[in-house]
Amino acid sequence: MDYIPTFLLTLLLIGEAAEGIDTMNTTHSIRDGDTIVSAEGTYVLGFFSPGKSKNRYVGIWYGTIPVITVVWVANRETPLNDSSGVFRLTNEGSLVLLDHDRSWIWSSNPSRPTTNPAAQLLDSGNLVVKEKGDGSLENPLWQSFEHPTDTLLPEMKLGRNKITGMDWNMTSWKSPDDPSRGNFTCILVPHGCSEVLLMDNSKVRHRSGPWNGVRYSGTPYLRQNPLYTYEFVSNEKEIFFREHLVNKSTHWRIVITHDGENHNFVWIESTQSWLLYEIGNTDNCGRYALCGANGICSIHNSPICDCLKGFVPNNSRDWNKMDWSKGCVRKTPLNCSGDGFQKLSKAKLPEIKSSWINSSMNLEECKNKCLRNCSCTAYSNLDIRNGGSGCLLWFGDLIDIRILSENDQDVYIRMAASDLDNGDFLKVHTKSKVKRRIIVSTALSTAILFLVLALVLYVWKRKQQKNGALQRNPHKKDNLDLPLFDLGTVARATNNFSVENKLGEGGFGPVYKGTLRDGREIAVKRLSNNSRQGVDEFKNEVKCIVKLQHQNLVKLLGCCIEGDETMLIYEFLPNKSLNFFIFDNCAGETKDRLLDWPTRYNIINGIARGLLYLHQDSRLRVIHRDLKASNILLDYELKPKISDFGLARSFVGNEIEANTNKVAGTYGYISPEYANHGVYSLKSDVFSFGVLVIEIVSGNRNRGFCHPDHSLNLLGHAWRLFQEGRPIELVSESIIEAFNRSQVLRSIHVALLCVQENREDRPNMSYVVLMLGNEDALPRPKHPGFFIERDATEESLPKQSKPLSENECSISLLDAR
């Protein structure tokens, strides 16, 4: 009988384990209590519980440090509540985390298909998925370094992949016991003159200042040292900042803490503890825009805030009370032709939102460029190396300037001639002393004359713009209270509204992508002559959204009203709309596999929070009236933003509903009481939200849904499966193998509560958000609206519903008349 002696078998097993100690393959799973360790033992991958929490997470921590220090977390948003978890690698190259029901609660998405994957934990702390046997790490299938949590390790990048649009950002833990996403995010601005921002939700908390070739202008502490070196890279493929360890045996990490601090730590072997080596925000002057517009902060002064030379406090009373938020204004207005520049040395450069760059100009050319533009308020070298090169211009107010004693950056600030010193002043005119005297002596009178003429011109131009825009409807002269873009600026940004820049077309008209001179990307909605929407809808959209600010609402930047042109200028969102991902497109292609279940669940919750803001938390009580998949836009991180407020209506006081003879919206999303009786309320949006959730879960449209066993629409199909105890069959095939079962079932249940036929039975959005966010028992839904059987001719459909276009794949506004 063949056998292997016990001691030889033991040695064989030990040898196999040692050989693959840092690697996983498709037959090797990690259970709670198991780990894999990088080749030199530097890092460990396994299950852990943070702080006092009993939840279990998969993470990476240091293997040679006695203090458990986690540097990366996989399932930070979806913890396990027991020790039944299994972490494994699929044949397709996805890392997945399974719960006790063997449902996928977290997964990675490989960048390309594979048939023979392997996962390896490197001594850099990077977990990579690659082709088995591939020794190169240049182009892995997936890597944890591209999905940072709250920690930036040496060799990790902070920035963006310009090809894929993936951002490499850091996000704080919610608390020491909870690694889910907190309020603070560290990002690198990926366009123009780049800088690093520390964000508190949507607000800037700290900024580094722009990159000047040596370091970020507001970080003099960032210098080459014995611990690490650093680099900034910007090319056609990517833009990023990263650090390199000089001594590979040193442990070094950058962390965003849960309370919004940026800390650099180094491990001290002799004390067996982490040393706080550097702090990103070192003092009060590091607080973003502490001194307001055109203010300057110096930590060595008391008080620390002052106005730039030539400026005075905008509100002296508040300023003297140490409230500097309203900033400073000019003592003497600029007159364009007689202005000069004052040099400010050792400065952290102003915020770069309203800036322009050119890498080939010298400083003199930069000054002349600024002089030729009356809106230019300051200039500086783009790169301070080798005596300086390049040009950086600012327009408008100068925000977040401070003096740093160790800095070697100069900025030249535009001033009226009467406010200039002789020392650092770069004189504009040097050909004759007589000419200078004339300029100085006439500066004030010229400035006053210029302002009077400018005011007259401004009033005339505004009148012309309004008259031009109101030619279609001269009785509407409401003040839109929104920044105006001139037609030339919008035309240049969109390459004169070229076909290549066209993103699509809706009921309002065509939408174009554009890029402003400061590098900002915009989306331009242009009212067409044959638009089904007109000036009324245009004004309605402006009035509704201009007063609304929320992370799940699209941001309106301004409008253009000039001659016959009427346009809205929005922030550009690169990932198109939700329908592009969850439904088949016109060519029969499907993108639904790009949205895994965690992303879909985050989208559902984001839409719910956006609607809650519209219905309850905003200054207005707004009913959207056209909530649908094509009106949910997705940003770089696939976060949802509600768009298109042309049909929205706002309520005041105790109003809760209204009637209309003109039912406007999109068939399949309209509530029964609105379609049949013209009655709309907050519950109309709740109905539309419920439809949208079922579409997100199933990957099918409510309208046009077909099933071989019945003639119900998607709502009726969902209701039937729910009644029969089979709601899980509603789930899209693209996520059926990787989803959180309890989240999916809860989402379907909440959606059915939202689409109940009787609006009084539907929950409000505050309750919807609450139901989605907890595990309490839910009430049983009643039958939904519009789930009746229908024949192939659809004669039972409401007669007032009529699509704008026969092409279901086009982006169209569908009005029920």
Secondary structure in CASP SS format (residue, H / E / C, confidence):
PFRMAT SS
TARGET T0000
AUTHOR 0000-0000-0000
METHOD secondary structure of the structure
MODEL  1
M C 1.00
D C 1.00
Y C 1.00
I C 1.00
P C 1.00
T H 1.00
F H 1.00
L H 1.00
L H 1.00
T H 1.00
L H 1.00
L H 1.00
L H 1.00
I H 1.00
G H 1.00
E H 1.00
A H 1.00
A H 1.00
E H 1.00
G C 1.00
I C 1.00
D C 1.00
T E 1.00
M E 1.00
N C 1.00
T C 1.00
T C 1.00
H C 1.00
S C 1.00
I E 1.00
R E 1.00
D C 1.00
G C 1.00
D C 1.00
T E 1.00
I E 1.00
V E 1.00
S C 1.00
A C 1.00
E C 1.00
G C 1.00
T C 1.00
Y E 1.00
V E 1.00
L E 1.00
G E 1.00
F E 1.00
F E 1.00
S C 1.00
P C 1.00
G C 1.00
K C 1.00
S C 1.00
K C 1.00
N C 1.00
R E 1.00
Y E 1.00
V E 1.00
G E 1.00
I E 1.00
W E 1.00
Y E 1.00
G C 1.00
T C 1.00
I C 1.00
P C 1.00
V C 1.00
I C 1.00
T C 1.00
V E 1.00
V E 1.00
W E 1.00
V E 1.00
A C 1.00
N C 1.00
R C 1.00
E C 1.00
T C 1.00
P C 1.00
L E 1.00
N C 1.00
D C 1.00
S C 1.00
S C 1.00
G C 1.00
V E 1.00
F E 1.00
R E 1.00
L E 1.00
T C 1.00
N C 1.00
E C 1.00
G C 1.00
S C 1.00
L E 1.00
V E 1.00
L E 1.00
L E 1.00
D C 1.00
H C 1.00
D C 1.00
R C 1.00
S C 1.00
W E 1.00
I E 1.00
W E 1.00
S E 1.00
S C 1.00
N C 1.00
P C 1.00
S C 1.00
R C 1.00
P C 1.00
T C 1.00
T C 1.00
N C 1.00
P E 1.00
A E 1.00
A E 1.00
Q E 1.00
L E 1.00
L C 1.00
D C 1.00
S C 1.00
G C 1.00
N C 1.00
L E 1.00
V E 1.00
V E 1.00
K E 1.00
E E 1.00
K C 1.00
G C 1.00
D C 1.00
G C 1.00
S C 1.00
L C 1.00
E C 1.00
N C 1.00
P C 1.00
L C 1.00
W E 1.00
Q E 1.00
S H 1.00
F H 1.00
E H 1.00
H C 1.00
P C 1.00
T C 1.00
D C 1.00
T E 1.00
L E 1.00
L C 1.00
P C 1.00
E C 1.00
M C 1.00
K C 1.00
L E 1.00
G E 1.00
R E 1.00
N E 1.00
K C 1.00
I C 1.00
T C 1.00
G C 1.00
M C 1.00
D E 1.00
W E 1.00
N C 1.00
M E 1.00
T E 1.00
S E 1.00
W E 1.00
K E 1.00
S E 1.00
P C 1.00
D C 1.00
D E 1.00
P E 1.00
S E 1.00
R E 1.00
G E 1.00
N E 1.00
F E 1.00
T E 1.00
C E 1.00
I E 1.00
L E 1.00
V C 1.00
P C 1.00
H C 1.00
G C 1.00
C C 1.00
S C 1.00
E C 1.00
V E 1.00
L E 1.00
L E 1.00
M E 1.00
D E 1.00
N C 1.00
S C 1.00
K E 1.00
V E 1.00
R E 1.00
H E 1.00
R E 1.00
S C 1.00
G C 1.00
P C 1.00
W E 1.00
N C 1.00
G C 1.00
V C 1.00
R C 1.00
Y E 1.00
S C 1.00
G C 1.00
T C 1.00
P C 1.00
Y C 1.00
L C 1.00
R C 1.00
Q C 1.00
N C 1.00
P C 1.00
L C 1.00
Y E 1.00
T E 1.00
Y E 1.00
E E 1.00
F E 1.00
V E 1.00
S E 1.00
N C 1.00
E C 1.00
K C 1.00
E E 1.00
I E 1.00
F E 1.00
F E 1.00
R E 1.00
E E 1.00
H E 1.00
L E 1.00
V C 1.00
N C 1.00
K C 1.00
S C 1.00
T C 1.00
H C 1.00
W E 1.00
R E 1.00
I E 1.00
V E 1.00
I E 1.00
T C 1.00
H C 1.00
D C 1.00
G C 1.00
E C 1.00
N E 1.00
H E 1.00
N E 1.00
F E 1.00
V E 1.00
W E 1.00
I E 1.00
E C 1.00
S C 1.00
T C 1.00
Q C 1.00
S E 1.00
W E 1.00
L E 1.00
L E 1.00
Y E 1.00
E E 1.00
I E 1.00
G C 1.00
N C 1.00
T C 1.00
D C 1.00
N H 1.00
C H 1.00
G H 1.00
R C 1.00
Y C 1.00
A C 1.00
L C 1.00
C C 1.00
G C 1.00
A C 1.00
N C 1.00
G E 1.00
I E 1.00
C E 1.00
S C 1.00
I C 1.00
H C 1.00
N C 1.00
S C 1.00
P C 1.00
I C 1.00
C E 1.00
D E 1.00
C E 1.00
L C 1.00
K C 1.00
G C 1.00
F E 1.00
V E 1.00
P E 1.00
N C 1.00
N C 1.00
S H 1.00
R H 1.00
D H 1.00
W H 1.00
N H 1.00
K C 1.00
M C 1.00
D C 1.00
W C 1.00
S C 1.00
K C 1.00
G C 1.00
C E 1.00
V E 1.00
R E 1.00
K C 1.00
T C 1.00
P C 1.00
L C 1.00
N C 1.00
C C 1.00
S C 1.00
G C 1.00
D C 1.00
G E 1.00
F E 1.00
Q E 1.00
K E 1.00
L E 1.00
S C 1.00
K C 1.00
A E 1.00
K E 1.00
L C 1.00
P C 1.00
E C 1.00
I C 1.00
K C 1.00
S C 1.00
S E 1.00
W E 1.00
I E 1.00
N E 1.00
S C 1.00
S C 1.00
M C 1.00
N C 1.00
L H 1.00
E H 1.00
E H 1.00
C H 1.00
K H 1.00
N H 1.00
K H 1.00
C H 1.00
L H 1.00
R C 1.00
N C 1.00
C C 1.00
S C 1.00
C E 1.00
T E 1.00
A E 1.00
Y E 1.00
S E 1.00
N C 1.00
L C 1.00
D E 1.00
I C 1.00
R H 1.00
N H 1.00
G H 1.00
G C 1.00
S E 1.00
G C 1.00
C E 1.00
L E 1.00
L E 1.00
W E 1.00
F E 1.00
G C 1.00
D C 1.00
L C 1.00
I C 1.00
D C 1.00
I E 1.00
R E 1.00
I E 1.00
L C 1.00
S C 1.00
E C 1.00
N C 1.00
D C 1.00
Q C 1.00
D C 1.00
V E 1.00
Y E 1.00
I E 1.00
R E 1.00
M E 1.00
A C 1.00
A H 1.00
S H 1.00
D H 1.00
L C 1.00
D C 1.00
N C 1.00
G C 1.00
D C 1.00
F C 1.00
L E 1.00
K C 1.00
V C 1.00
H C 1.00
T C 1.00
K C 1.00
S C 1.00
K H 1.00
V H 1.00
K H 1.00
R H 1.00
R H 1.00
I H 1.00
I H 1.00
V H 1.00
S H 1.00
T H 1.00
A H 1.00
L H 1.00
S H 1.00
T H 1.00
A H 1.00
I H 1.00
L H 1.00
F H 1.00
L H 1.00
V H 1.00
L H 1.00
A H 1.00
L H 1.00
V H 1.00
L H 1.00
Y H 1.00
V H 1.00
W H 1.00
K H 1.00
R H 1.00
K H 1.00
Q H 1.00
Q H 1.00
K H 1.00
N H 1.00
G H 1.00
A H 1.00
L C 1.00
Q C 1.00
R C 1.00
N C 1.00
P C 1.00
H C 1.00
K C 1.00
K C 1.00
D C 1.00
N C 1.00
L C 1.00
D C 1.00
L C 1.00
P C 1.00
L E 1.00
F C 1.00
D C 1.00
L H 1.00
G H 1.00
T H 1.00
V H 1.00
A H 1.00
R H 1.00
A H 1.00
T C 1.00
N C 1.00
N C 1.00
F C 1.00
S C 1.00
V H 1.00
E H 1.00
N H 1.00
K E 1.00
L E 1.00
G E 1.00
E E 1.00
G C 1.00
G C 1.00
F C 1.00
G C 1.00
P E 1.00
V E 1.00
Y E 1.00
K E 1.00
G E 1.00
T E 1.00
L C 1.00
R C 1.00
D C 1.00
G C 1.00
R C 1.00
E E 1.00
I E 1.00
A E 1.00
V E 1.00
K E 1.00
R E 1.00
L C 1.00
S C 1.00
N C 1.00
N C 1.00
S C 1.00
R C 1.00
Q C 1.00
G C 1.00
V H 1.00
D H 1.00
E H 1.00
F H 1.00
K H 1.00
N H 1.00
E H 1.00
V H 1.00
K H 1.00
C H 1.00
I H 1.00
V C 1.00
K C 1.00
L C 1.00
Q C 1.00
H C 1.00
Q C 1.00
N C 1.00
L E 1.00
V C 1.00
K C 1.00
L E 1.00
L E 1.00
G E 1.00
C E 1.00
C E 1.00
I E 1.00
E E 1.00
G C 1.00
D C 1.00
E E 1.00
T E 1.00
M E 1.00
L E 1.00
I E 1.00
Y E 1.00
E E 1.00
F C 1.00
L C 1.00
P C 1.00
N C 1.00
K C 1.00
S E 1.00
L H 1.00
N H 1.00
F H 1.00
F H 1.00
I H 1.00
F C 1.00
D C 1.00
N C 1.00
C C 1.00
A C 1.00
G C 1.00
E C 1.00
T C 1.00
K C 1.00
D H 1.00
R H 1.00
L H 1.00
L C 1.00
D C 1.00
W H 1.00
P H 1.00
T H 1.00
R H 1.00
Y H 1.00
N H 1.00
I H 1.00
I H 1.00
N H 1.00
G H 1.00
I H 1.00
A H 1.00
R H 1.00
G H 1.00
L H 1.00
L H 1.00
Y H 1.00
L H 1.00
H H 1.00
Q H 1.00
D H 1.00
S C 1.00
R C 1.00
L C 1.00
R E 1.00
V E 1.00
I E 1.00
H C 1.00
R C 1.00
D C 1.00
L C 1.00
K C 1.00
A H 1.00
S H 1.00
N H 1.00
I E 1.00
L E 1.00
L E 1.00
D C 1.00
Y C 1.00
E C 1.00
L C 1.00
K C 1.00
P E 1.00
K E 1.00
I E 1.00
S C 1.00
D C 1.00
F C 1.00
G C 1.00
L C 1.00
A C 1.00
R E 1.00
S E 1.00
F E 1.00
V C 1.00
G C 1.00
N C 1.00
E C 1.00
I C 1.00
E E 1.00
A E 1.00
N E 1.00
T C 1.00
N C 1.00
K C 1.00
V C 1.00
A C 1.00
G C 1.00
T C 1.00
Y C 1.00
G C 1.00
Y C 1.00
I C 1.00
S C 1.00
P H 1.00
E H 1.00
Y H 1.00
A H 1.00
N H 1.00
H H 1.00
G C 1.00
V E 1.00
Y E 1.00
S E 1.00
L H 1.00
K H 1.00
S H 1.00
D H 1.00
V H 1.00
F H 1.00
S H 1.00
F H 1.00
G H 1.00
V H 1.00
L H 1.00
V H 1.00
I H 1.00
E H 1.00
I H 1.00
V H 1.00
S H 1.00
G C 1.00
N C 1.00
R C 1.00
N C 1.00
R C 1.00
G C 1.00
F C 1.00
C C 1.00
H E 1.00
P C 1.00
D C 1.00
H E 1.00
S C 1.00
L C 1.00
N C 1.00
L H 1.00
L H 1.00
G H 1.00
H H 1.00
A H 1.00
W H 1.00
R H 1.00
L H 1.00
F H 1.00
Q H 1.00
E C 1.00
G C 1.00
R C 1.00
P H 1.00
I H 1.00
E H 1.00
L H 1.00
V C 1.00
S C 1.00
E C 1.00
S C 1.00
I C 1.00
I C 1.00
E C 1.00
A C 1.00
F C 1.00
N C 1.00
R H 1.00
S H 1.00
Q H 1.00
V H 1.00
L H 1.00
R H 1.00
S H 1.00
I H 1.00
H H 1.00
V H 1.00
A H 1.00
L H 1.00
L H 1.00
C H 1.00
V C 1.00
Q E 1.00
E C 1.00
N C 1.00
R H 1.00
E H 1.00
D H 1.00
R C 1.00
P C 1.00
N C 1.00
M H 1.00
S H 1.00
Y H 1.00
V H 1.00
V H 1.00
L H 1.00
M H 1.00
L H 1.00
G H 1.00
N C 1.00
E C 1.00
D C 1.00
A C 1.00
L C 1.00
P C 1.00
R C 1.00
P C 1.00
K C 1.00
H C 1.00
P E 1.00
G C 1.00
F C 1.00
F C 1.00
I C 1.00
E C 1.00
R C 1.00
D C 1.00
A C 1.00
T C 1.00
E C 1.00
E C 1.00
S C 1.00
L C 1.00
P C 1.00
K C 1.00
Q C 1.00
S E 1.00
K C 1.00
P C 1.00
L C 1.00
S C 1.00
E C 1.00
N C 1.00
E C 1.00
C C 1.00
S C 1.00
I C 1.00
S C 1.00
L C 1.00
L C 1.00
D C 1.00
A E 1.00
R C 1.00
END
